[in-house]
Amino acid sequence: MKRRVAVLACGWSTYFLKDFILGMQRAVKDKNIDIYVFNMYNYDEYSGFPNWTGASIFNLIHYEDFDGIVVLADLIGNVRVLERERLRILKSGKPAVCINKKMEGICCLRIDNYSGMYDAIQHIITMHNVRDIAFIAGKETSIDISERYRAYTQVLKDNNIEFDQNKIFSIQFTDYHCSYRFFSDYVKSGRKLPEAVACANDLIALGLLKVCVENKINVPEQIKIIGFDDITETQCTQPSITTVHNNAELLGAEVINRLEFGVNPSQLLKMRSTPVLRQSCGCAYMNTKQQSRFTLSILDDANKKEEFDTQIEVIGEIFAESADVFTLLTNVENFFTKSHNFEGSDFCIFMKSDWTSVLINSMENLPQNLNYGTQVQAICSVQDNKKYLREMINTRELIPAKMKTDESSTFLFLPVFHHSYVHGYFVTKNNLSMIDNRYGYIWSRTLGTSIEQFRKKNMYRQMSQQYLKLSTKDALSGALNRQGLEKLAKPYYAQNKKNGLTTVLFFVDINKMKHINDQFGHLHGDLAVKTVAAAAMETVPKNWLTIRYGGDEFLIVGNSKNYNGEDYCSMIKKRLESKTAVMHLPYNLSASVGTYSVPAHSELTLEQAVENVDNIMYEQKQAFHKEDDQNKEEAHE
């Protein structure tokens, strides 16, 4: 039986994470082991509130179903999340390893960040005679950064260099853009640069290098730069960056070793990091092949970024332009079947079983829900670049059966959520492209945001329809009011013409309404209006429009689609008779009804058609009055 290893990760440290997973992949090759990577992203909301809903992807994991567990604890960082998962892991009794941050009761493997940084700084002190050295890091807290900082302070102490707090620089995040902005402002301020800067990572070092190039500050003559991580870009800049190789791939391979041959929960094992000496510290370095390959890849990366941006734009458009849930699902499936360079050739987008009902939920904001339920529905499933039928699976199965093969495979999971509501998850097989740059974060967040925008669009449509219903309804009769004639009947009439349908009109007028009001009061007048309106609406098809045209007049607008020539004039009168027969009214309540049909090709406006049916009804009303007068005369005689 195939063994499975669960990896809990956070995708912000893209270089480290990808190298680590590649190391694991090499170690499991031909060992009948699958790797399941559950990757989260945390971020700050527009309000500044930190959002950790992405950690809900760990809720998918049933640790007892796995043969080993790896927690990239330092990348995840959140103490509450880590403690919750630690307790669940220990309860499962499965062998586990945490990376770079100790978790009680779990074996810990760590990169020795201290040794590499110490050796790199020691090198520029002893070999390049530098004593004015600054250190720069982001405000994030992590074991990695703190160890590199500790190495910096210790190497100064060991070389009798006075520690100066003013040479400890702090930026918002340990990334390229923050570094570039910080050093641009630093140089513009006219402050003196130190002789060397030890950077917490390579991205900070590259930001500093760009500022130096733009301001014609010679590296390494005027300032020496040390990075950390040994990412590809540091080998290819001019000058190349002296850095520290973190050996993440070897760490990934060692994790598989430990899980296979047994772990000691109390162990804390370190893997030494090693300095890589290049031109930015004053050492000679030449790697023209690597530089050439990287130069060629720059255009590829730029094109890939453009392609990804287009993919994201189209995803947003699909959700924005789909009119209903069925159309949305069809459009999503059709798009991803044709375009999935980033999603991979084998992937599924799973949503919770109640997802379609959530899409039409009219709540302003969905309540917090971090669970995936017992079943999930694949709204898009692609294998070997071919579309598969949408299927429902038990959430515990994680992936569809068709994704499982005899070869060792890697499955990457990303949560799909918006704010604090989880909609589902994405899983891709043997495809780590989503780890590159911020692709996975942008893709999953775009999908989650697009789902919420679609739901809000439905909500506003429902509210608009409700408002229209309320604003066009006559409170007394329950029929439409005169506003309904403008907002509903006119578009309905125009649509009938467009669809080639005959419009059928009926005009209903209460007989002797003034007499009822004068003799019996307006309460009886109101009762007469409600009774006649009810008789009319109960008689004609439900989707026809019944409008209170005047105080005692009703206009009914229908079409030939569901009309087979029924004598609704007589039917309305008979319905009214049956209703009044049990009401014991002190007067005879009746109505005159006229009808008129407007063919689709007719050039009559609705107003003209209403005037025609009103005239026809008036003839009926005159006939009623004539007959009523004769009856009175006969009764008087």
C-alpha positions in Angstrom: 0.0 0.0 0.0 1.2 3.5 -0.9 2.5 5.6 2.0 1.6 9.3 2.4 3.4 12.2 4.0 1.6 15.4 4.9 3.4 18.7 4.7 2.1 21.8 6.5 3.5 24.9 4.9 3.1 28.6 4.3 3.9 29.8 0.8 5.5 33.2 1.4 9.1 31.8 1.6 8.9 30.6 -2.0 12.5 29.8 -2.6 13.0 27.8 0.6 9.7 26.0 0.3 10.2 25.0 -3.3 13.8 23.8 -2.7 12.6 21.9 0.4 9.8 20.1 -1.5 12.2 19.3 -4.4 14.5 17.7 -1.8 11.6 15.6 -0.5 10.6 14.6 -4.1 14.1 13.3 -4.8 14.1 11.4 -1.6 10.8 9.6 -2.2 11.5 8.7 -5.8 10.9 4.9 -6.3 9.9 4.6 -2.6 6.1 4.3 -3.2 5.5 7.5 -1.1 3.2 10.4 -2.0 3.7 13.9 -0.7 0.6 16.0 0.2 1.5 19.7 0.6 -1.1 21.7 2.4 -0.1 25.3 1.7 -1.6 28.4 3.4 -1.2 32.1 3.0 -1.8 34.7 5.7 -2.2 38.4 4.9 -3.6 41.7 6.3 -7.1 42.7 5.2 -7.6 46.2 3.7 -8.7 47.2 7.3 -5.4 46.1 8.7 -6.9 43.1 10.4 -4.6 40.0 10.1 -6.3 37.2 8.2 -5.3 33.6 9.1 -8.3 31.9 7.4 -5.8 30.2 5.0 -4.7 28.0 7.8 -8.1 26.3 7.4 -6.4 24.1 4.8 -5.0 22.1 7.7 -8.6 21.2 8.7 -8.6 18.9 5.7 -5.9 16.7 7.3 -6.8 13.6 9.2 -3.3 12.8 10.6 -4.2 9.2 11.3 -4.5 8.7 7.5 -0.9 9.6 6.9 2.4 7.7 7.6 4.4 10.8 8.4 3.9 14.5 9.0 6.2 17.5 8.3 5.4 20.9 9.8 7.3 23.9 8.4 6.7 25.6 11.7 8.9 28.6 11.2 7.2 29.5 7.9 3.7 29.1 9.4 4.7 31.2 12.4 1.3 31.6 14.1 1.5 30.2 17.7 -2.2 29.3 18.0 -2.3 27.5 14.7 0.9 25.5 15.5 -0.3 24.5 18.9 -3.6 23.3 17.6 -1.9 21.2 15.0 0.7 19.9 17.5 -2.0 18.5 19.7 -3.7 16.9 16.8 -0.5 15.4 15.6 0.4 14.0 19.0 -3.0 12.5 19.4 -2.7 10.7 16.0 0.5 9.0 17.2 2.1 9.3 13.8 5.8 10.1 13.3 6.3 13.8 12.8 9.1 16.3 12.1 8.9 20.1 12.5 11.3 22.4 10.6 13.3 25.3 12.0 11.1 25.9 15.0 10.8 23.5 18.0 7.4 22.1 18.8 7.1 20.2 22.1 7.0 16.4 21.6 8.0 16.5 17.9 11.4 15.9 16.4 12.9 19.1 15.1 15.2 19.6 12.1 16.7 23.0 11.5 19.0 24.9 9.2 21.9 26.2 11.2 21.4 29.8 10.1 23.9 30.9 12.7 27.0 29.2 11.3 26.6 30.4 7.7 26.0 34.0 8.6 28.8 34.0 11.2 31.3 32.6 8.7 30.3 35.0 5.9 30.7 38.1 8.2 33.9 36.7 9.7 35.2 36.3 6.1 34.8 40.0 5.3 36.4 41.0 8.6 39.4 38.9 8.4 39.9 38.7 4.6 38.7 42.1 3.5 39.6 44.1 6.7 36.0 45.5 7.2 34.9 46.6 10.6 32.0 49.0 9.9 29.2 46.5 9.4 25.4 47.0 9.6 22.6 44.4 9.7 19.2 44.8 8.1 16.1 42.7 8.5 12.3 43.0 8.4 10.0 43.4 11.4 8.7 39.8 11.1 9.8 37.5 13.9 11.3 34.2 12.9 13.9 31.8 14.2 15.9 32.1 11.0 16.2 35.9 11.2 17.0 35.9 14.9 19.8 33.3 14.4 21.3 35.4 11.6 21.1 38.5 13.8 22.7 36.6 16.8 25.6 35.5 14.5 26.1 39.1 13.5 26.3 40.3 17.1 28.5 37.4 18.1 31.0 37.9 15.3 31.4 41.6 16.2 32.0 40.6 19.8 34.6 37.9 18.9 36.5 40.5 16.8 36.3 43.3 19.4 34.1 45.4 17.2 31.8 47.7 19.2 28.1 47.0 18.7 26.2 50.1 17.4 22.4 50.1 17.6 22.3 52.8 14.9 23.7 50.2 12.5 20.7 47.8 13.0 18.3 48.7 10.2 14.6 47.6 10.3 12.2 47.5 7.4 8.6 46.5 7.2 9.1 43.2 5.4 12.1 41.1 4.4 11.4 41.7 0.7 13.0 43.4 -2.3 10.7 46.3 -2.5 10.9 47.3 1.1 14.7 47.1 1.0 14.8 49.2 -2.2 12.6 51.9 -0.7 14.5 52.0 2.5 18.0 52.3 1.0 16.7 54.8 -1.6 15.5 57.1 1.2 18.7 56.4 3.1 21.0 57.5 0.3 18.8 60.6 -0.5 19.1 61.6 3.2 22.8 62.0 2.7 23.6 59.7 5.6 26.9 57.8 5.4 26.7 54.2 4.2 28.5 51.6 6.3 31.4 49.7 4.7 29.3 46.5 4.6 25.7 45.4 5.2 24.8 41.9 6.3 21.2 41.3 5.0 18.8 38.9 6.5 18.1 37.4 3.1 19.0 37.8 -0.6 15.9 39.8 -1.5 17.1 42.6 0.8 20.6 42.3 -0.6 19.3 42.7 -4.2 17.2 45.7 -3.2 20.4 47.3 -1.7 22.4 46.4 -4.8 19.9 48.1 -7.1 20.1 51.3 -5.1 23.9 51.2 -5.3 23.8 50.8 -9.1 21.3 53.6 -9.5 23.4 56.0 -7.3 26.8 54.9 -8.8 27.9 53.5 -5.4 30.6 50.9 -6.3 30.1 47.4 -4.9 32.3 46.1 -3.3 34.8 49.0 -3.3 32.5 51.4 -1.4 30.2 49.0 0.2 30.2 45.2 0.6 27.0 43.2 0.6 26.1 39.8 2.2 22.8 38.0 1.6 21.3 34.8 2.8 19.5 31.9 0.9 21.6 31.7 -2.3 18.7 32.2 -4.7 19.4 32.0 -8.4 19.4 35.8 -8.9 22.3 36.3 -6.6 24.6 34.3 -8.9 23.7 36.3 -12.0 23.8 40.0 -10.9 26.8 42.2 -11.7 28.5 42.1 -9.2 27.2 38.7 -8.0 26.1 38.6 -4.4 28.0 36.9 -1.6 25.4 34.9 0.3 24.8 31.8 2.5 23.5 28.5 1.0 20.7 27.2 3.3 20.8 23.6 2.0 16.9 23.5 2.0 16.9 20.6 -0.5 19.2 18.5 1.7 16.9 19.3 4.6 13.9 18.1 2.6 15.7 14.8 1.8 16.7 14.4 5.4 13.1 14.7 6.6 12.1 11.7 4.5 15.1 9.8 6.0 14.0 10.5 9.5 10.4 9.6 8.9 11.4 6.3 7.2 13.9 5.2 9.8 12.3 6.6 13.0 12.2 9.9 14.8 13.1 10.8 18.3 10.7 13.5 19.5 13.3 15.0 21.8 15.9 15.4 19.0 16.9 18.8 17.7 19.1 18.2 14.6 20.8 21.0 12.7 22.0 21.1 9.1 24.9 23.5 8.6 24.5 26.5 6.2 27.5 27.4 4.2 28.8 30.8 2.9 29.1 31.3 -0.9 31.7 33.9 -1.6 31.2 36.1 -4.6 32.0 39.6 -6.0 29.9 41.7 -3.7 32.3 41.1 -0.8 35.4 41.5 -3.0 36.0 37.9 -4.0 36.5 36.8 -7.6 33.5 34.8 -9.1 32.7 33.7 -12.6 29.7 31.6 -13.7 29.0 32.7 -17.3 26.8 29.7 -18.1 24.6 30.3 -15.1 24.4 34.0 -15.9 23.6 33.3 -19.5 20.8 30.8 -18.5 19.4 33.3 -16.0 19.5 36.2 -18.6 17.5 34.1 -21.0 15.0 33.2 -18.3 14.3 36.8 -17.5 12.2 37.2 -20.6 10.5 33.9 -19.9 9.6 35.0 -16.4 8.2 38.3 -17.7 6.1 36.5 -20.3 4.9 34.1 -17.7 3.9 36.9 -15.4 1.9 38.6 -18.2 0.2 35.3 -18.9 -0.6 34.8 -15.3 -2.0 38.3 -15.0 -4.3 37.6 -18.0 -5.4 34.3 -16.4 -6.4 36.2 -13.2 -8.2 38.9 -15.2 -10.2 36.3 -17.1 -11.2 34.5 -13.8 -12.5 37.7 -12.5 -14.4 38.4 -15.7 -16.1 35.0 -15.7 -17.5 35.6 -12.2 -18.5 39.2 -13.0 -20.3 38.4 -16.3 -22.0 35.0 -15.5 -25.7 35.7 -14.9 -26.5 32.6 -12.8 -24.9 29.7 -11.0 -25.4 27.2 -13.9 -23.8 29.6 -16.4 -21.0 30.3 -13.9 -20.1 26.6 -13.4 -20.2 26.1 -17.2 -17.9 29.1 -17.9 -15.5 28.1 -15.1 -15.2 24.6 -16.4 -14.8 25.5 -20.0 -12.2 28.1 -19.3 -9.9 26.0 -17.1 -10.2 23.1 -19.5 -8.7 25.2 -22.2 -6.4 27.4 -20.1 -4.4 25.8 -17.2 -0.7 26.5 -17.7 -0.4 27.4 -14.0 -3.0 25.0 -12.6 -1.2 22.0 -14.1 -2.3 19.1 -16.4 -4.0 17.3 -13.5 -6.0 19.3 -11.0 -9.4 19.8 -9.4 -11.2 22.7 -7.9 -13.4 21.4 -5.1 -16.2 23.4 -3.4 -18.2 22.4 -0.4 -21.4 20.4 -1.1 -23.7 23.4 -0.2 -21.7 25.8 -2.4 -24.4 26.6 -4.9 -26.8 27.5 -2.1 -24.2 29.8 -0.6 -23.8 31.6 -4.0 -27.4 32.7 -3.7 -27.3 33.5 0.0 -28.6 37.0 0.5 -26.8 37.7 3.8 -24.7 40.8 3.6 -21.6 38.9 5.0 -21.2 35.2 5.4 -20.6 34.0 8.9 -17.3 32.5 9.9 -16.9 28.9 8.7 -13.6 27.2 8.5 -14.8 23.6 7.9 -15.0 21.8 4.6 -17.9 19.5 5.5 -18.1 15.8 4.9 -18.3 16.0 1.1 -16.9 18.3 -1.6 -18.0 18.8 -5.2 -15.5 19.1 -8.1 -16.7 22.1 -10.1 -13.8 21.6 -12.5 -11.7 18.5 -12.9 -8.9 18.1 -15.5 -6.7 15.1 -16.0 -4.1 14.8 -18.8 -5.4 18.1 -20.1 -8.9 16.6 -20.6 -12.1 17.6 -18.8 -13.7 15.0 -16.5 -17.3 14.9 -15.2 -18.0 16.9 -12.0 -17.9 14.4 -9.1 -18.7 14.4 -5.4 -16.1 12.9 -3.1 -15.8 12.4 0.7 -13.7 15.2 2.0 -11.5 12.8 3.8 -10.4 11.3 0.4 -8.8 14.7 -0.5 -8.3 13.8 -4.1 -10.3 11.9 -6.7 -9.4 8.2 -7.4 -8.3 9.1 -11.0 -5.4 11.3 -9.6 -3.8 8.3 -7.8 -1.1 6.4 -9.7 1.6 3.9 -8.9 4.4 6.4 -9.2 5.3 8.7 -6.3 3.4 11.9 -6.7 3.2 15.3 -5.0 -0.2 17.0 -4.4 -0.4 20.7 -3.6 -3.5 22.0 -1.8 -4.6 25.6 -1.6 -7.6 26.9 0.3 -10.3 28.9 -1.5 -11.8 31.4 0.9 -13.0 35.0 1.4 -12.4 36.8 4.7 -13.4 34.1 7.2 -15.6 31.9 5.1 -14.0 28.8 3.4 -15.6 27.8 0.1 -13.4 24.9 -0.9 -9.9 24.0 -2.0 -7.7 23.5 -5.1 -5.4 20.5 -5.6 -2.9 20.0 -8.3 -0.6 17.0 -9.0 3.1 17.2 -9.7 3.0 20.9 -10.2 4.8 23.4 -8.0 4.4 26.4 -10.3 1.8 27.8 -7.8 4.6 28.1 -5.3 6.6 30.4 -7.6 6.4 34.2 -6.9 3.0 34.9 -5.3 1.0 32.9 -7.9 -0.7 30.6 -5.4 -1.7 33.4 -3.1 -3.0 35.7 -6.0 -4.8 32.8 -7.7 -6.6 31.5 -4.6 -7.4 35.0 -3.3 -8.7 36.0 -6.7 -11.0 33.0 -6.8 -12.3 33.6 -3.3 -12.9 37.3 -3.9 -14.6 36.5 -7.3 -16.9 34.1 -5.5 -17.9 36.7 -3.0 -18.4 39.3 -5.7 -20.7 36.9 -7.6 -22.6 36.2 -4.4 -23.0 39.9 -3.7 -24.1 40.6 -7.2 -26.9 38.0 -6.7 -27.7 39.5 -3.3 -28.1 43.0 -4.9 -30.2 41.6 -7.7 -32.5 40.0 -5.2 -32.7 43.2 -3.2 -33.4 45.1 -6.4 -36.1 42.7 -7.3 -37.6 42.9 -3.8 -37.5 46.7 -3.9 -39.1 46.7 -7.4 -41.7 44.4 -6.1 -42.5 46.6 -3.1 -42.4 49.8 -5.1 -44.7 48.5 -7.8 -47.2 46.8 -5.6 -50.6 48.4 -4.7 -51.0 48.0 -0.9 -54.8 47.6 -1.0 -55.5 45.2 -3.8 -52.2 43.3 -4.0 -52.0 44.0 -7.7 -49.3 46.1 -9.3 -49.7 49.9 -9.1 -49.3 52.5 -11.9 -45.6 52.4 -11.4 -45.7 48.7 -12.3 -47.2 49.7 -15.6 -44.1 51.7 -16.4 -41.4 49.5 -14.9 -42.9 46.0 -15.7 -45.7 46.1 -18.1 -44.0 48.2 -20.8 -40.8 46.0 -20.8 -43.1 43.0 -20.8 -45.0 44.3 -23.8 -41.7 45.1 -25.7 -40.4 41.6 -24.9 -43.5 40.0 -26.3 -43.0 41.8 -29.6 -39.4 40.9 -29.7 -40.2 37.2 -29.1 -43.0 37.2 -31.7 -45.8 36.8 -29.1 -49.3 38.3 -29.2 -50.0 40.5 -26.2 -53.4 39.8 -24.6 -55.1 42.6 -22.6 -58.0 42.5 -20.3 -59.6 45.6 -18.7 -61.7 45.1 -15.6 -63.9 47.8 -14.1 -66.1 47.5 -11.0 -69.7 48.3 -11.6 -71.4 51.1 -9.6 -68.3 51.8 -7.5 -69.5 55.3 -6.6 -72.8 53.9 -5.4 -71.0 51.4 -3.1 -68.8 54.2 -1.6 -71.7 56.7 -1.2 -74.2 54.3 0.2 -72.1 51.9 2.3 -68.9 53.8 3.0 -65.3 53.5 1.9 -64.5 50.4 3.9 -67.0 48.6 1.7 -65.4 50.3 -1.3 -62.0 49.0 -0.3 -63.5 45.5 0.2 -64.9 45.7 -3.3 -61.5 46.6 -4.8 -59.8 43.7 -3.0 -62.4 41.2 -3.9 -62.4 42.1 -7.6 -58.6 42.1 -7.7 -58.5 38.7 -6.1 -61.0 37.3 -8.5 -59.0 38.6 -11.5 -55.6 37.4 -10.2 -56.9 34.0 -9.3 -58.3 33.5 -12.8 -55.5 34.5 -15.2 -52.1 32.8 -15.4 -49.8 33.6 -12.5 -47.1 35.1 -14.7 -49.4 37.6 -16.2 -49.4 41.2 -14.9 -52.4 42.5 -13.1 -52.3 46.3 -12.6 -54.6 48.6 -10.6 -55.0 51.1 -13.4 -57.4 53.4 -11.5 -59.4 53.5 -8.3 -61.8 50.8 -9.5 -60.1 49.7 -12.8 -57.7 46.8 -13.4 -55.5 46.1 -16.5 -54.3 42.6 -17.1 -51.4 42.1 -19.5 -50.5 38.6 -20.8 -49.2 36.9 -23.9 -50.1 34.1 -26.3 -47.4 31.8 -24.9 -49.8 30.4 -22.2 -53.1 31.6 -23.7 -55.3 29.3 -25.7 -58.3 31.6 -26.2 -59.8 31.1 -22.8 -62.8 33.3 -22.1 -61.3 35.0 -19.2 -63.9 37.8 -19.3 -66.6 35.3 -18.3 -64.3 33.4 -16.1 -63.4 36.5 -14.0 -67.1 37.3 -13.7 -67.9 33.8 -12.5 -65.0 33.8 -10.1 -66.3 37.1 -8.6 -69.8 35.7 -8.3 -68.6 32.6 -6.4 -66.6 34.8 -4.0 -69.4 37.2 -3.3 -72.0 34.4 -2.9 -70.6 33.6 0.5 -69.8 37.2 1.6 -73.5 38.3 2.2 -72.8 41.8 0.9 -75.6 44.4 1.2 -75.1 45.2 -2.5 -74.5 43.4 -5.8 -70.7 43.4 -6.6 -69.9 42.8 -10.2 -67.5 44.0 -12.9 -67.4 44.7 -16.6 -64.5 43.1 -18.5 -63.2 43.8 -22.0 -60.4 42.1 -23.9 -58.1 43.1 -26.8 -55.2 41.3 -28.5 -52.1 43.0 -30.0 -50.2 40.9 -32.6 -46.4 41.0 -32.4 -46.1 42.9 -35.7 -48.5 45.6 -34.6 -47.1 49.1 -34.3 -49.5 50.1 -31.5 -47.9 51.3 -28.3 -49.0 49.9 -25.0 -50.9 53.1 -24.2 -52.8 52.9 -27.5 -53.6 49.2 -26.9 -54.8 50.0 -23.4 -57.1 52.8 -24.8 -58.6 50.2 -27.2 -59.3 47.6 -24.5 -60.7 50.4 -22.3 -63.2 51.3 -25.0 -64.2 47.7 -25.4 -64.7 47.4 -21.7 -66.7 50.6 -21.7 -69.1 49.1 -24.2 -69.6 46.2 -21.8 -70.1 48.7 -18.9 -72.8 50.6 -20.9 -74.6 47.3 -21.6 -74.5 46.5 -17.9 -76.0 49.9 -16.9 -78.7 49.6 -19.6 -79.6 46.1 -18.3 -79.5 47.3 -14.7 -81.7 50.3 -15.4 -84.3 48.1 -17.1 -84.3 45.7 -14.2 -85.0 48.6 -11.8 -87.8 49.9 -13.9 -89.4 46.5 -14.1 -89.0 46.1 -10.3 -90.6 49.6 -9.8 -93.6 48.7 -11.9 
